[in-house]
Amino acid sequence: MNYFYTIVALDIARDRAYEAAQARRIADLVPERPSLIRRSLAHTLAAVSRGSAAIARRLDDGTADDLVRSLAPGK
């Protein structure tokens, strides 16, 4: 019976070694730094996000000012 467990353990070890080698090969194919297109797209999306956040802040400030004016007594 111990012989069977030894075979199973060796088989599992071989499968894990194969999967590790496969993962290393895949990792070698992936570039270490993002491509120019990805970086450009990320910068563009960040700029759009910052712009929309600034617009939202201005709208919030305007809405708050309008609310204060409408709640002000005597006006």
C-alpha positions as CSV (number, residue, x, y, z in Angstrom):
1,M,0.0,0.0,0.0
2,N,2.8,2.4,0.7
3,Y,4.1,1.9,-2.8
4,F,0.8,3.2,-4.2
5,Y,1.0,6.4,-2.1
6,T,4.6,6.9,-3.3
7,I,3.4,6.7,-6.9
8,V,0.5,9.1,-6.2
9,A,2.9,11.6,-4.5
10,L,5.3,11.4,-7.4
11,D,2.5,12.0,-9.9
12,I,1.2,15.0,-8.0
13,A,4.7,16.4,-7.7
14,R,5.2,16.0,-11.5
15,D,1.9,17.7,-12.2
16,R,2.8,20.6,-9.9
17,A,6.2,21.0,-11.6
18,Y,4.6,21.0,-15.0
19,E,2.1,23.7,-13.9
20,A,4.9,25.8,-12.4
21,A,6.9,25.5,-15.7
22,Q,3.9,26.5,-17.7
23,A,3.3,29.5,-15.4
24,R,6.9,30.6,-15.9
25,R,6.6,30.3,-19.6
26,I,3.4,32.4,-19.6
27,A,5.1,35.0,-17.3
28,D,8.0,35.3,-19.7
29,L,5.6,36.2,-22.5
30,V,4.0,39.1,-20.6
31,P,6.0,42.4,-21.0
32,E,7.4,43.8,-17.7
33,R,6.0,47.3,-18.3
34,P,2.7,48.3,-19.8
35,S,2.6,49.1,-23.5
36,L,2.5,52.6,-24.8
37,I,-1.1,52.2,-25.8
38,R,-2.2,51.0,-22.3
39,R,-0.2,53.9,-20.6
40,S,-1.7,56.5,-23.0
41,L,-5.2,55.1,-22.4
42,A,-4.7,55.1,-18.6
43,H,-3.5,58.7,-18.7
44,T,-6.5,59.8,-20.9
45,L,-9.0,58.1,-18.6
46,A,-7.4,59.6,-15.5
47,A,-7.7,63.1,-17.1
48,V,-11.3,62.5,-18.0
49,S,-12.0,61.3,-14.4
50,R,-10.3,64.4,-12.9
51,G,-12.3,66.6,-15.2
52,S,-15.6,65.0,-14.4
53,A,-14.8,65.2,-10.6
54,A,-14.0,68.9,-11.0
55,I,-17.3,69.5,-12.8
56,A,-19.2,67.5,-10.1
57,R,-17.6,69.6,-7.4
58,R,-18.6,72.8,-9.1
59,L,-22.1,71.6,-9.5
60,D,-22.2,70.6,-5.8
61,D,-20.9,74.0,-4.8
62,G,-23.5,75.7,-7.0
63,T,-26.3,73.5,-5.6
64,A,-25.2,74.2,-2.0
65,D,-25.1,78.0,-2.7
66,D,-28.6,77.8,-4.2
67,L,-29.9,75.9,-1.2
68,V,-28.4,78.4,1.2
69,R,-30.0,81.2,-0.7
70,S,-33.4,79.5,-0.7
71,L,-33.3,78.8,3.0
72,A,-32.0,82.3,4.0
73,P,-34.6,84.1,6.1
74,G,-36.1,87.3,4.7
75,K,-34.9,87.1,1.2
